[in-house]
Amino acid sequence: MTTITLSRETIRNQGLGATPGLMSRVRAYLARSRAERQLQQLDDRLLADIGLNRGDISSSVWGR
């Protein structure tokens, strides 16, 4: 059994066919989704302070 602990979350892989690579991709997806949501909540002035505009958020977060 594999146990992965990230901050307050614990993920256990008990041989259900999930590979460690899959779990890391899921965690990365969730982290990027959270970052995109948080950036979308900022106003345009704050986005400009960090060098972004509203249209660049998705490409900056997802690397597209």
C-alpha positions in Angstrom: 0.0 0.0 0.0 1.3 3.5 -0.9 0.4 6.4 1.3 1.0 10.0 0.0 0.5 12.9 2.4 0.3 16.4 1.1 -0.4 19.1 3.7 -3.7 18.0 5.2 -4.7 15.5 2.5 -3.8 11.8 2.5 -4.1 9.7 -0.6 -3.9 6.0 -0.4 -3.3 3.7 -3.4 -4.2 0.2 -2.5 -3.5 -1.4 -5.8 -6.6 -0.3 -7.6 -4.7 0.2 -10.8 -3.8 3.8 -10.2 -0.1 4.5 -10.9 2.0 7.0 -8.9 2.2 9.1 -12.1 -1.5 9.3 -12.3 -1.8 10.6 -8.7 0.8 13.3 -9.3 -1.0 14.4 -12.5 -4.3 14.6 -10.6 -2.6 16.7 -7.8 -1.1 19.0 -10.4 -4.4 19.5 -12.2 -6.1 20.3 -8.9 -3.4 22.8 -8.0 -3.5 24.5 -11.3 -7.3 24.7 -11.3 -7.1 26.3 -7.8 -4.5 28.8 -9.0 -6.6 29.8 -12.0 -9.7 30.3 -9.8 -7.7 32.5 -7.4 -6.2 34.6 -10.2 -9.6 35.1 -11.8 -10.8 36.6 -8.5 -8.2 39.3 -8.5 -9.1 42.7 -9.9 -7.3 44.1 -13.0 -5.0 46.4 -11.0 -3.7 43.5 -8.9 -3.2 41.4 -12.0 -1.2 44.2 -13.6 1.0 44.4 -10.5 2.1 40.8 -11.1 2.4 41.3 -14.8 -0.7 39.6 -16.1 -3.9 40.6 -17.7 -7.2 38.7 -17.5 -6.7 37.1 -21.0 -3.3 35.7 -20.0 -4.4 33.8 -16.9 -5.3 30.5 -18.4 -2.2 30.3 -20.6 0.1 31.3 -17.7 -1.4 28.7 -15.4 -1.7 25.8 -17.9 1.4 26.7 -20.0 -0.5 26.8 -23.3 
